[in-house]
Amino acid sequence: MRFDLDLPAWKWPFYVMRHPFEGFEDLRWKKAYNMKVAMVIVALFFIVSVCEQLMTGFLFDFMNVKIFNVVPIVIQSIVLFFTWVVGNWALCTLFDGEGTMKNICVNTAYALVPFIIGKVVNIILSNCLLRTESAFITFVSYITILWSVILLISGMRTVHQYSIPKTLLFMIITILAMVVIIILLVLLVSLFQQVYVFVYSIYTELLYRFSNLEPTTLILIFIGAAVVLVAVVVTAYTLFEKYQLKKEMAKLRTK
């Protein structure tokens, strides 16, 4: 561990990449966690993923996507990244993990650097090599993925101060937590979609029933009705709370 180490924020990811085990310890003791650099790395991860789909050489483009859609790439990069961060923080906080959400986010982002570099190298190679030379691309992919996995294990071990077996165990559990979080997000999106369809159907029905009114007037009426409904619910809840409080006070007086 180098206590005299003094690096600018943008150099820390490359230092950690070259020193997988000591690097995260130095990062922790120096408290050099930088969210701006981490967010830049996540943004680069997304951009490189987009470039990989659009710029991979046709000899190695096996996805054959006719219409480009950015949503799956957002899910595979940004959503998965933050799902990992939230899932790992939620689990390890319950089991004596010392890492904060910021520290987990920064360590995870720094661990992605070799993977991102590997993607860039593969995009370049795919436009230069023949299909018979695909072993070079496969080699780069395996090496950079392994490198990032080693960095991620070291980063999670350091940030939570776990042993290696405990770190591996909670990384596996985090993956399961990610599945649960994604399922809940899908259900939540589906619920909001159904609410939107329900509200829109009410709006179109009112528009049909009161065709002589302007759409803007109907929207204002609908918003007013929603405000009144919310006010009624809040008032009812407040009265219920007061009733419960009086009931509790009455019990205390009888005792």
C-alpha distance (Angstrom), angle and dihedral (degrees) to the residues before:
residue distance angle dihedral
M1 . . .
R2 3.80 . .
F3 3.79 110.9 .
D4 3.82 91.3 177.8
L5 3.82 91.6 59.1
D6 3.78 112.9 125.4
L7 3.80 115.5 173.5
P8 3.80 132.8 163.0
A9 3.79 113.9 -108.8
W10 3.82 96.0 -104.6
K11 3.82 92.8 55.8
W12 3.81 95.9 56.4
P13 3.85 96.1 80.4
F14 3.82 90.5 55.1
Y15 3.81 92.4 44.9
V16 3.80 90.2 50.9
M17 3.80 90.0 46.8
R18 3.82 91.0 55.2
H19 3.81 93.6 43.0
P20 3.83 106.4 38.1
F21 3.80 96.3 176.4
E22 3.80 107.0 27.9
G23 3.80 92.9 36.3
F24 3.79 96.5 68.2
E25 3.81 91.2 44.1
D26 3.82 89.8 53.4
L27 3.79 89.6 46.1
R28 3.80 90.7 52.4
W29 3.79 96.5 46.9
K30 3.80 92.8 44.7
K31 3.84 89.9 46.0
A32 3.79 87.3 -138.3
Y33 3.81 95.7 153.1
N34 3.80 107.1 145.7
M35 3.80 119.1 -171.5
K36 3.81 93.6 -168.7
V37 3.80 91.9 60.0
A38 3.81 90.2 44.3
M39 3.82 92.1 52.5
V40 3.82 90.4 48.3
I41 3.82 88.9 54.0
V42 3.82 91.2 49.3
A43 3.82 89.8 49.2
L44 3.82 89.9 49.7
F45 3.80 89.0 49.2
F46 3.80 89.4 56.3
I47 3.82 94.2 43.9
V48 3.81 93.2 48.4
S49 3.82 89.8 48.3
V50 3.80 89.1 54.3
C51 3.82 91.0 47.1
E52 3.80 90.1 48.9
Q53 3.79 90.6 58.2
L54 3.81 95.0 43.2
M55 3.80 103.5 34.8
T56 3.81 106.0 35.3
G57 3.80 111.2 122.1
F58 3.80 113.8 -96.7
L59 3.81 91.4 -120.2
F60 3.82 89.6 63.0
D61 3.81 99.8 31.6
F62 3.79 99.8 107.7
M63 3.84 96.4 160.8
N64 3.83 92.8 71.2
V65 3.80 94.1 -161.0
K66 3.82 110.4 -173.6
I67 3.82 97.0 -176.7
F68 3.80 117.2 38.7
N69 3.81 114.1 -131.3
V70 3.79 119.6 -175.5
V71 3.83 96.3 -166.8
P72 3.84 96.9 79.6
I73 3.82 89.6 48.6
V74 3.82 91.1 51.3
I75 3.81 89.1 51.4
Q76 3.81 93.7 46.0
S77 3.80 93.6 48.9
I78 3.81 118.0 20.8
V79 3.82 99.7 23.9
L80 3.81 93.7 46.1
F81 3.81 91.3 46.9
F82 3.80 95.2 53.6
T83 3.81 91.9 39.4
W84 3.81 88.2 57.0
V85 3.82 91.2 48.6
V86 3.81 94.4 48.9
G87 3.82 94.2 42.3
N88 3.80 94.1 48.5
W89 3.81 93.2 45.6
A90 3.83 92.7 47.8
L91 3.80 93.4 50.1
C92 3.79 100.4 40.1
T93 3.81 92.9 45.9
L94 3.81 87.4 62.5
F95 3.82 92.1 50.3
D96 3.81 103.9 48.7
G97 3.79 96.7 -86.4
E98 3.81 112.1 161.6
G99 3.79 97.6 -155.5
T100 3.79 121.5 108.8
M101 3.80 121.9 -146.3
K102 3.81 89.6 -103.5
N103 3.81 92.7 52.8
I104 3.81 92.4 47.3
C105 3.80 90.8 48.2
V106 3.82 93.2 50.2
N107 3.82 94.9 45.1
T108 3.80 91.7 48.0
A109 3.80 91.8 48.7
Y110 3.82 92.2 48.9
A111 3.80 89.7 50.1
L112 3.83 89.5 57.6
V113 3.82 94.0 62.0
P114 3.86 97.2 90.2
F115 3.81 90.2 45.3
I116 3.82 91.0 52.4
I117 3.81 91.8 47.0
G118 3.80 89.0 49.8
K119 3.80 91.0 53.2
V120 3.82 91.1 51.7
V121 3.81 92.0 48.6
N122 3.81 91.0 48.6
I123 3.82 92.0 50.7
I124 3.81 89.3 53.8
L125 3.81 93.7 44.4
S126 3.81 92.8 47.7
N127 3.81 88.9 61.5
C128 3.81 93.5 47.5
L129 3.82 107.1 38.1
L130 3.77 133.9 70.3
R131 3.78 121.9 -119.6
T132 3.81 90.0 -106.4
E133 3.80 87.7 61.4
S134 3.80 94.6 55.7
A135 3.82 89.9 116.8
F136 3.81 88.8 82.0
I137 3.82 91.5 57.3
T138 3.81 91.1 46.2
F139 3.81 90.5 49.7
V140 3.82 92.6 51.0
S141 3.82 90.8 47.3
Y142 3.81 94.2 51.0
I143 3.81 94.1 44.6
T144 3.81 95.5 49.0
I145 3.83 93.4 43.5
L146 3.81 90.5 50.5
W147 3.79 90.1 46.6
S148 3.80 92.1 52.0
V149 3.82 92.0 46.5
I150 3.81 90.6 52.6
L151 3.81 90.0 48.9
L152 3.80 91.3 48.5
I153 3.81 92.7 50.4
S154 3.80 91.2 47.7
G155 3.80 92.1 45.9
M156 3.80 94.4 49.9
R157 3.81 91.7 45.2
T158 3.79 91.7 51.4
V159 3.79 98.1 43.1
H160 3.83 93.9 49.7
Q161 3.83 97.2 31.8
Y162 3.79 91.2 -129.0
S163 3.77 129.7 149.2
I164 3.81 117.9 -105.3
P165 3.85 95.0 -102.8
K166 3.82 91.8 47.9
T167 3.81 90.3 47.4
L168 3.81 92.0 51.9
L169 3.81 90.8 46.6
F170 3.79 93.5 52.5
M171 3.78 92.1 44.2
I172 3.81 88.8 57.3
I173 3.81 90.9 46.0
T174 3.82 88.8 48.7
I175 3.80 89.8 56.9
L176 3.81 89.0 53.5
A177 3.82 89.2 47.8
M178 3.80 88.9 51.9
V179 3.80 89.7 56.3
V180 3.80 90.3 51.6
I181 3.83 92.2 47.4
I182 3.81 92.3 49.4
I183 3.83 91.2 49.2
L184 3.82 89.9 50.9
L185 3.81 90.7 48.0
V186 3.80 90.7 51.0
L187 3.82 90.2 50.1
L188 3.81 90.7 47.7
V189 3.81 92.4 50.2
S190 3.81 89.6 47.6
L191 3.82 90.2 50.5
F192 3.80 92.7 50.8
Q193 3.78 89.6 47.1
Q194 3.79 91.3 53.6
V195 3.83 90.8 47.3
Y196 3.80 89.5 50.8
V197 3.82 91.5 50.1
F198 3.82 90.4 48.2
V199 3.82 93.3 49.4
Y200 3.79 92.2 44.8
S201 3.81 91.6 50.0
I202 3.83 89.5 52.5
Y203 3.79 89.7 49.4
T204 3.82 93.5 50.3
E205 3.81 90.7 46.4
L206 3.80 91.0 52.4
L207 3.78 89.8 45.8
Y208 3.80 89.0 53.4
R209 3.82 94.2 45.2
F210 3.78 94.8 45.9
S211 3.77 100.0 34.7
N212 3.81 91.1 153.3
L213 3.82 91.1 67.2
E214 3.77 125.2 82.8
P215 3.86 117.0 -108.3
T216 3.82 89.5 -121.4
T217 3.81 90.5 56.1
L218 3.80 90.8 50.4
I219 3.80 91.0 50.7
L220 3.81 90.8 51.7
I221 3.81 90.6 48.5
F222 3.80 90.4 49.6
I223 3.82 92.4 48.9
G224 3.81 90.1 48.3
A225 3.79 91.3 51.2
A226 3.82 90.3 49.2
V227 3.83 91.0 50.4
V228 3.80 91.2 49.5
L229 3.81 90.6 49.1
V230 3.81 91.8 50.5
A231 3.81 90.4 47.4
V232 3.81 91.5 51.4
V233 3.82 91.4 49.5
V234 3.82 92.5 48.0
T235 3.82 91.9 47.2
A236 3.80 91.8 48.9
Y237 3.82 91.0 49.2
T238 3.83 91.2 48.7
L239 3.80 91.9 50.2
F240 3.80 90.2 48.0
E241 3.81 90.8 51.5
K242 3.80 90.9 50.1
Y243 3.80 90.2 48.9
Q244 3.80 91.2 51.0
L245 3.81 90.9 47.9
K246 3.83 92.0 51.2
K247 3.79 89.6 48.0
E248 3.81 91.4 52.5
M249 3.81 91.6 47.2
A250 3.79 90.4 50.5
K251 3.81 90.4 52.9
L252 3.79 91.3 50.2
R253 3.83 91.5 50.9
T254 3.78 92.8 51.0
K255 3.79 89.7 53.1
